[in-house]
Amino acid sequence: MTSPVWLLSVHHKHGDDTTVYTSEQAAHGGLLDYVAQCWAEIAGDEYTTSTGELRRVPQEMPAEADTAIDIYFEAHTDEWFEIVQKSVNE
């Protein structure tokens, strides 16, 4: 019997962090935790959006999870993430 798991991999200047979750929502929550932990590194920085617009990262992380994640990775272009579903044998 197999069960689904979701792998969250965050690639950054110090290497890769990969964590296993039992749901996609939990993996997304883990990603939000990572962004919250690192937000201070980019707060106040200027960045260029994918449409070429110059913006500044807010000092406070946005309350909306997807917005915070989008801003973080758009401003921190040397980092990226992936969430993939895999099956494991029980």
C-alpha positions as CSV (number, residue, x, y, z in Angstrom):
1,M,0.0,0.0,0.0
2,T,1.3,3.5,-0.8
3,S,0.5,6.8,0.7
4,P,1.1,10.3,-0.8
5,V,3.6,12.7,0.8
6,W,4.7,16.1,-0.3
7,L,8.3,17.2,-0.4
8,L,9.2,20.8,0.1
9,S,12.6,21.7,-1.1
10,V,14.0,25.2,-0.6
11,H,17.2,26.0,-2.5
12,H,19.3,28.8,-1.0
13,K,22.9,30.1,-0.8
14,H,23.7,27.6,2.0
15,G,22.4,24.5,0.2
16,D,19.0,22.8,0.1
17,D,16.5,22.1,2.8
18,T,14.0,19.3,2.1
19,T,11.2,18.4,4.4
20,V,8.5,15.8,4.1
21,Y,4.8,16.6,4.8
22,T,1.6,14.5,4.8
23,S,-0.4,17.1,2.9
24,E,0.1,19.8,0.4
25,Q,-1.4,22.3,2.8
26,A,1.2,21.4,5.4
27,A,4.0,21.8,2.9
28,H,2.7,25.2,2.0
29,G,2.6,26.0,5.8
30,G,6.3,24.9,6.1
31,L,7.2,27.2,3.2
32,L,5.4,30.1,4.9
33,D,7.3,29.3,8.1
34,Y,10.6,29.5,6.1
35,V,9.6,32.9,4.6
36,A,8.6,34.2,8.0
37,Q,11.9,33.1,9.5
38,C,13.9,34.8,6.8
39,W,11.8,37.9,6.1
40,A,14.1,40.3,8.1
41,E,16.9,39.5,5.5
42,I,14.9,41.2,2.7
43,A,12.7,43.7,4.6
44,G,13.2,47.2,3.0
45,D,15.1,45.9,0.0
46,E,14.2,47.1,-3.5
47,Y,13.5,44.4,-6.1
48,T,12.2,44.2,-9.7
49,T,9.0,42.3,-10.3
50,S,8.6,39.8,-13.1
51,T,6.9,42.6,-15.1
52,G,9.9,44.9,-14.6
53,E,8.3,47.1,-11.9
54,L,10.6,48.4,-9.2
55,R,9.2,47.8,-5.7
56,R,10.3,47.8,-2.0
57,V,9.8,44.8,0.3
58,P,7.5,45.9,3.2
59,Q,9.1,45.9,6.7
60,E,6.2,43.8,7.9
61,M,5.5,40.5,6.2
62,P,2.1,40.5,4.5
63,A,-0.6,38.6,6.4
64,E,-1.8,36.8,3.2
65,A,0.4,33.8,2.8
66,D,0.6,33.6,-1.0
67,T,1.5,37.3,-1.2
68,A,4.3,37.0,1.4
69,I,5.7,33.9,-0.4
70,D,5.5,35.6,-3.8
71,I,7.3,38.8,-2.6
72,Y,10.0,36.8,-0.8
73,F,11.0,34.7,-3.7
74,E,10.6,37.6,-6.2
75,A,12.9,39.7,-4.1
76,H,15.3,36.9,-3.2
77,T,16.1,35.7,-6.7
78,D,19.0,33.4,-5.7
79,E,16.5,31.2,-3.8
80,W,13.7,29.1,-5.1
81,F,11.4,26.3,-3.9
82,E,9.4,23.3,-5.2
83,I,6.7,21.3,-3.7
84,V,6.3,17.8,-5.3
85,Q,4.0,14.9,-4.4
86,K,5.5,11.5,-4.1
87,S,4.2,8.1,-3.0
88,V,5.8,6.0,-0.3
89,N,5.3,2.4,0.7
90,E,3.7,1.9,4.1
